[in-house]
Amino acid sequence: MSFQESHLGKIRQLVGSRLLLVPGVRIVIQDSEGKVLLQKRSDFGVWGLPGGNAEPGEDLRTVAHREVFEETGLTITDIKPFGFSSNPETETIEFPNGDQCQFFVLNFFTRCYSGDLIMQDGESLELDWFDLNKLPEMLLNMSASLSAYRVYCSNAEFQLF
């Protein structure tokens, strides 16, 4: 689905670049070696986690499955929430085109996936696996999600950040 066809795209046609409050998801996908899947984003040119925004009628688990498939070609299973991010300092983003969003993001993780990596929606310039201790340049909110995931892995407590 193109951005213009999405719910957020249709709202943008009405309100322009004004700040919108947007629900969504991010997903940490780990391979058998513990590496995490990242996408080099076409909008900012830096790395981030797969994920995206809810469409009308979707629950956040459905959003996670849809976005991962659209962005990576992978089918994920056994997703578990590890944290919720809503800090305006990290979750308020101005995109290169001037659009502004404050995101409210349920963060999931999984180690269960199938399929082949395929960039199919134009949102990614590249897909690759990275060691959690050797991450590339990332958006601040994506880095915060991975930091919260590390804490979750050490104490198994749901993170609010």
C-alpha positions as CSV (number, residue, x, y, z in Angstrom):
1,M,0.0,0.0,0.0
2,S,1.4,3.4,-0.9
3,F,1.6,6.2,1.7
4,Q,-1.1,8.2,-0.1
5,E,-3.5,5.2,0.1
6,S,-2.8,4.6,3.9
7,H,-5.0,6.1,6.6
8,L,-2.2,8.4,7.7
9,G,-1.7,9.5,4.0
10,K,-5.4,10.4,3.7
11,I,-5.3,12.4,7.0
12,R,-2.2,14.2,5.7
13,Q,-4.2,15.3,2.7
14,L,-6.7,17.0,5.1
15,V,-4.3,18.5,7.8
16,G,-1.1,19.0,5.9
17,S,2.2,18.6,8.0
18,R,0.6,19.5,11.4
19,L,1.6,17.3,14.4
20,L,-0.4,14.1,14.5
21,L,-0.6,11.5,17.4
22,V,0.0,8.1,15.8
23,P,-0.4,4.6,17.2
24,G,2.0,2.0,15.8
25,V,4.4,-0.9,16.4
26,R,8.1,-1.8,16.1
27,I,9.4,-5.3,16.0
28,V,12.8,-6.7,17.1
29,I,13.4,-9.8,15.0
30,Q,16.4,-11.9,16.2
31,D,18.0,-14.7,14.2
32,S,19.5,-17.8,15.7
33,E,22.8,-16.0,16.3
34,G,21.1,-13.2,18.3
35,K,21.5,-10.6,15.5
36,V,18.6,-8.2,14.9
37,L,17.0,-7.3,11.6
38,L,17.2,-3.6,10.6
39,Q,16.1,-1.7,7.6
40,K,17.9,1.3,6.2
41,R,15.1,3.8,5.8
42,S,14.5,5.6,2.6
43,D,13.1,8.7,4.3
44,F,16.1,9.5,6.6
45,G,18.8,7.3,5.1
46,V,19.6,5.7,8.5
47,W,18.7,2.3,10.1
48,G,15.6,1.4,12.0
49,L,13.4,-1.4,13.1
50,P,10.6,-2.8,11.0
51,G,7.3,-1.5,12.0
52,G,4.6,1.1,11.2
53,N,1.3,2.6,11.9
54,A,-2.1,1.2,12.4
55,E,-4.8,1.2,9.7
56,P,-8.5,1.4,10.5
57,G,-9.9,-1.9,11.9
58,E,-6.4,-3.3,12.8
59,D,-5.2,-4.3,16.2
60,L,-1.5,-3.8,16.9
61,R,-0.6,-7.5,16.5
62,T,-2.1,-7.4,13.0
63,V,-0.1,-4.2,12.3
64,A,3.1,-6.0,13.3
65,H,2.5,-8.9,11.0
66,R,1.4,-6.7,8.1
67,E,4.3,-4.2,8.4
68,V,7.0,-6.8,8.8
69,F,5.7,-8.6,5.7
70,E,5.4,-5.4,3.7
71,E,8.9,-4.1,4.7
72,T,10.9,-7.4,4.8
73,G,9.0,-10.2,3.0
74,L,9.1,-12.2,6.3
75,T,6.2,-13.8,8.0
76,I,6.6,-13.6,11.8
77,T,5.0,-15.7,14.5
78,D,5.0,-15.9,18.3
79,I,5.4,-12.1,18.8
80,K,5.6,-10.9,22.3
81,P,5.4,-7.3,23.6
82,F,8.3,-6.0,25.6
83,G,7.7,-2.3,26.0
84,F,5.7,0.8,25.1
85,S,7.3,4.0,24.0
86,S,5.6,7.3,24.1
87,N,8.3,9.8,25.3
88,P,7.7,13.0,23.3
89,E,11.4,13.7,23.3
90,T,12.2,10.6,21.4
91,E,8.9,9.8,19.7
92,T,8.2,13.2,18.1
93,I,9.6,13.2,14.6
94,E,9.7,15.7,11.8
95,F,10.1,13.9,8.5
96,P,12.2,15.4,5.6
97,N,9.0,16.5,3.9
98,G,7.9,18.5,7.0
99,D,5.3,16.1,8.3
100,Q,5.3,15.9,12.1
101,C,4.2,12.9,14.2
102,Q,4.3,11.9,17.8
103,F,4.3,8.1,18.0
104,F,2.8,5.8,20.6
105,V,4.5,2.5,19.9
106,L,3.9,-1.0,21.2
107,N,7.3,-2.8,20.8
108,F,7.3,-6.5,20.1
109,F,10.0,-9.1,19.7
110,T,10.2,-12.5,18.0
111,R,12.7,-15.2,17.1
112,C,10.2,-17.0,14.9
113,Y,10.0,-16.1,11.2
114,S,10.0,-17.6,7.8
115,G,10.5,-16.4,4.2
116,D,13.2,-14.6,2.3
117,L,14.2,-11.0,2.9
118,I,12.7,-8.8,0.2
119,M,12.4,-5.0,0.0
120,Q,8.9,-4.7,-1.4
121,D,7.4,-1.4,-0.3
122,G,10.0,1.3,-1.1
123,E,10.4,2.2,2.6
124,S,13.8,0.4,2.8
125,L,17.0,1.0,1.0
126,E,18.6,-2.1,2.5
127,L,17.9,-4.9,5.0
128,D,20.6,-6.5,7.1
129,W,21.2,-8.3,10.4
130,F,23.3,-6.6,13.1
131,D,24.9,-7.6,16.4
132,L,23.1,-5.8,19.3
133,N,26.5,-4.5,20.5
134,K,27.5,-3.2,17.0
135,L,24.6,-1.2,15.7
136,P,24.8,1.3,12.8
137,E,23.5,4.9,13.0
138,M,19.9,4.9,13.9
139,L,17.0,7.2,14.5
140,L,16.8,8.1,18.3
141,N,13.4,6.4,18.8
142,M,14.6,3.2,17.2
143,S,17.8,3.2,19.3
144,A,15.6,3.7,22.4
145,S,13.5,0.7,21.5
146,L,16.6,-1.5,21.2
147,S,17.9,-0.2,24.5
148,A,14.6,-1.1,26.2
149,Y,14.8,-4.5,24.6
150,R,18.2,-5.1,26.1
151,V,16.8,-4.2,29.5
152,Y,13.8,-6.4,29.0
153,C,16.2,-9.3,28.1
154,S,18.1,-8.8,31.3
155,N,15.0,-8.6,33.7
156,A,11.9,-9.8,31.8
157,E,10.0,-6.7,32.9
158,F,7.8,-4.8,30.5
159,Q,9.4,-1.4,29.7
160,L,7.7,2.0,29.6
161,F,9.9,4.5,27.9
